[in-house]
Amino acid sequence: MKRQTFKYAQALTKERLPFIPVQSILPHFCEGRSLFFRDTKTKISENTSRLFQKRQSKNTAKIGHANFLSSYSSLVFSRTNSCAVNKMKTIKLATSGQEMPMVGLGTWRAQPHEMENAVNVALECDYRHIAFNYNTEEAIGNVLKNWLGSGRVKRNELFITTKLPNFGGRPSDVERFLKLSLKKLNLDYVDLYLIHMPFSFQLNECSLSPLVNDDGSFALDPVDYLDTWKVMEEQVRMGRIKAIGVSNFNAEQLERLYDNADIKPDVLQVEMHAYLQQRELRAVCQRLHVAVTAYSPLGSPGANTHFSSKYQYSLDDFPDILGHPTVREVAQKYEKTPGQILLKHLIQEGVIVIPKSGNPERIKSNISLFDFELALQDVEQLDQLDRGENGRIFNFLFFKGVENHPYYPFKSKESNSSSPTECS
Ligand SMILES: NC(=O)c1ccc[n+]([C@@H]2O[C@H](COP(=O)([O-])OP(=O)(O)OC[C@H]3O[C@@H](n4cnc5c(N)ncnc54)[C@H](OP(=O)(O)O)[C@@H]3O)[C@@H](O)[C@H]2O)c1
C-alpha cells in the first residue's frame, strides 16, 4: 500500500510534472494539514499514505494535467524552503539565484508617516521583503537605515524591490532613476528592480512625473522596453541591482523580452487575485522560469477612491473580493481572516504576494500564512471566483490616452502590437 502511494507520487513528479517536489503536491491530495515530509525521496509517513490513498482516486480523476500544471506553475521551476510551521517560504529566482520571500509588504497609496510605522511593524513581524514604489521610498529609507544601522537586521536578510517609473523608461534615464531610488532608500543596491509598465510617458522634468498634455491626456513616449532592458542589464553588471524583472507586461511582451534579453527577467509583477487569476499568463511564466508576484492580492480595497480623487476616474463595479461569500465561508472554516484566505490561495500555488497594509493587526495577519494549507475542494471553490479579464481593476485607463500607446498591454490580441517596427 505504502509502496504504491509512493510510486504514484513519483509518477506524478517524474512523468507529468518533472520538477515539482513531492511535498508540493501531496498536501493538496491529503487535506494539507499537519503534513511534513522530511525526505520526500524516501519517506512518506504511514498516516500520510493512508490519507493520500483515501483521496487519490477521487482527486486524480478530477484534476486534469493542464489544470494541474497551471495550478502549480511557479513550483515547477522554483524550490520552496522546507515548511516549518509559519516560517516564511522563499522562491529561488532562476537567473539571479536570489531567494525571494513569498510574502512582502506592499507600500502603495500609504501616507509617509503611515508607511514609516508600517515598515517598522512589518520588520518586527519578520517581513524581510518590502515592495516599494518610487513615491514611497523616501519615507521608508530612514526606517531601513535605523534597522540596518542598529544591526537588528542585515542587508543580506532583506529583499528590497523597487521600480523604474513609467516616466523614466528612456535608456538615458534608467541610471538616474535607479540612483535616485537608492539614495532615497539609503541602500547601495536593490534586490529586484522592475520596469513598472511596458509603456512610457514623456517626463515632466520639473515635477519628475509624467508629462500631461493640455487636454489632460498623458504625453506618450514610444520607447521600446527592449532598449530600456539593455540598460537595466548594465546596472546589474555594475552591482546596483541583483535581479531584474517587469511589471504589467502581457504574455507576448514578456516572451519578446525573454527572447531578446541577455539577462533573463526573473520576476513578473502583475495584478492577481481571486477575480483575476491569470492562469495562461502563469503558464507562460512557468515555461520561462519567471516567478510571479501578485499585486493587489486582496483586490485593492480603497483603490477606487484613489482613482477618483487623483485621476477623476472611477470604476462603477468595484469588486469587494474580501466580502465574497465563498471567501468568508472558507475563512470561517479555517478560522482565518478573508485576507489570509485570499493570500493563501495564491502562495499555495507558488505565487508571491505583496499585500499593502498600514494597520499593525493586518500587517501581522497577512504574513501568518504558513501554519495551514487549503484543502483541494476549497482551492477549487476559490478557483471558481475567477472572472477573467472582467476581474481586472488596473487597466490604467485613468492615464488618459494610454490605450493609444503601442505597448499598452491590455488590448485584444488582434490589435495588440509588440513589434518594434510598429513603434516608430
Ligand atoms: N506594479 C503595479 O503597477 C502595482 C499596482 C498596484 C499595486 N502594486 C503593489 O502591490 C501592493 C498591494 O496592492 P494594493 O495596495 O493595490 O492592494 P491590496 O494589497 O490588495 O489591498 C490593500 C488594501 O487592503 C487593506 N488590507 C490590507 N490587509 C487587509 C486584510 N487582511 N483585510 C482587510 N483589508 C486589508 C489595506 O488597508 P489598511 O492599510 O488599512 O490595512 C489597503 O487598503 C501595493 O502596495 C504596491 O506595492 C503594484
The ligand as a MOL file (V3000), in Angstrom:
LIG
                    3D

  0  0  0     0  0            999 V3000
M  V30 BEGIN CTAB
M  V30 COUNTS 48 52 0 0 0
M  V30 BEGIN ATOM
M  V30 1 N 3.0240 47.1800 -10.2960 0
M  V30 2 C 1.9500 47.8970 -10.2180 0
M  V30 3 O 1.5300 48.5350 -11.1740 0
M  V30 4 C 1.1830 47.9150 -8.9470 0
M  V30 5 C -0.1380 48.3790 -8.9220 0
M  V30 6 C -0.8390 48.3360 -7.7230 0
M  V30 7 C -0.2240 47.8670 -6.5810 0
M  V30 8 N 1.0900 47.4570 -6.6220 0 CHG=1
M  V30 9 C 1.7930 46.9710 -5.4150 0
M  V30 10 O 1.0320 45.9680 -4.7720 0
M  V30 11 C 0.7870 46.3230 -3.4270 0
M  V30 12 C -0.5400 45.7790 -2.9720 0
M  V30 13 O -1.5830 46.1810 -3.8120 0
M  V30 14 P -2.7140 47.2130 -3.3730 0
M  V30 15 O -2.2060 48.1320 -2.3320 0
M  V30 16 O -3.2580 47.7820 -4.6290 0 CHG=-1
M  V30 17 O -3.8780 46.2910 -2.8190 0
M  V30 18 P -4.0650 45.1490 -1.7260 0
M  V30 19 O -2.7920 44.8140 -1.0800 0
M  V30 20 O -4.8640 44.1200 -2.3930 0
M  V30 21 O -5.0160 45.8890 -0.6960 0
M  V30 22 C -4.5510 46.8890 0.1550 0
M  V30 23 C -5.7480 47.4300 0.9130 0
M  V30 24 O -6.3450 46.3870 1.6710 0
M  V30 25 C -6.3980 46.7200 3.0510 0
M  V30 26 N -5.9980 45.4950 3.7510 0
M  V30 27 C -4.7350 45.0100 3.9020 0
M  V30 28 N -4.7580 43.8230 4.5250 0
M  V30 29 C -6.0510 43.5480 4.7870 0
M  V30 30 C -6.7110 42.4660 5.4090 0
M  V30 31 N -6.0410 41.4180 5.8910 0
M  V30 32 N -8.0650 42.5070 5.4990 0
M  V30 33 C -8.7500 43.5640 5.0030 0
M  V30 34 N -8.1830 44.6190 4.3940 0
M  V30 35 C -6.8400 44.6120 4.2830 0
M  V30 36 C -5.4350 47.8500 3.2450 0
M  V30 37 O -5.9100 48.7500 4.2120 0
M  V30 38 P -5.0790 49.0300 5.5720 0
M  V30 39 O -3.7910 49.6720 5.1510 0
M  V30 40 O -5.9610 49.9360 6.3370 0
M  V30 41 O -4.8720 47.6930 6.2250 0
M  V30 42 C -5.4190 48.5290 1.8750 0
M  V30 43 O -6.4570 49.4750 1.7830 0
M  V30 44 C 0.8460 47.8500 -3.4580 0
M  V30 45 O 1.0190 48.4050 -2.1920 0
M  V30 46 C 2.0130 48.0880 -4.4050 0
M  V30 47 O 3.2270 47.9020 -3.7050 0
M  V30 48 C 1.7880 47.4510 -7.7850 0
M  V30 END ATOM
M  V30 BEGIN BOND
M  V30 1 1 1 2
M  V30 2 2 2 3
M  V30 3 1 2 4
M  V30 4 1 4 5
M  V30 5 2 4 48
M  V30 6 2 5 6
M  V30 7 1 6 7
M  V30 8 2 7 8
M  V30 9 1 8 9
M  V30 10 1 8 48
M  V30 11 1 9 10
M  V30 12 1 9 46
M  V30 13 1 10 11
M  V30 14 1 11 12
M  V30 15 1 11 44
M  V30 16 1 12 13
M  V30 17 1 13 14
M  V30 18 2 14 15
M  V30 19 1 14 16
M  V30 20 1 14 17
M  V30 21 1 17 18
M  V30 22 2 18 19
M  V30 23 1 18 20
M  V30 24 1 18 21
M  V30 25 1 21 22
M  V30 26 1 22 23
M  V30 27 1 23 24
M  V30 28 1 23 42
M  V30 29 1 24 25
M  V30 30 1 25 26
M  V30 31 1 25 36
M  V30 32 1 26 27
M  V30 33 1 26 35
M  V30 34 2 27 28
M  V30 35 1 28 29
M  V30 36 1 29 30
M  V30 37 2 29 35
M  V30 38 1 30 31
M  V30 39 2 30 32
M  V30 40 1 32 33
M  V30 41 2 33 34
M  V30 42 1 34 35
M  V30 43 1 36 37
M  V30 44 1 36 42
M  V30 45 1 37 38
M  V30 46 2 38 39
M  V30 47 1 38 40
M  V30 48 1 38 41
M  V30 49 1 42 43
M  V30 50 1 44 45
M  V30 51 1 44 46
M  V30 52 1 46 47
M  V30 END BOND
M  V30 END CTAB
M  END
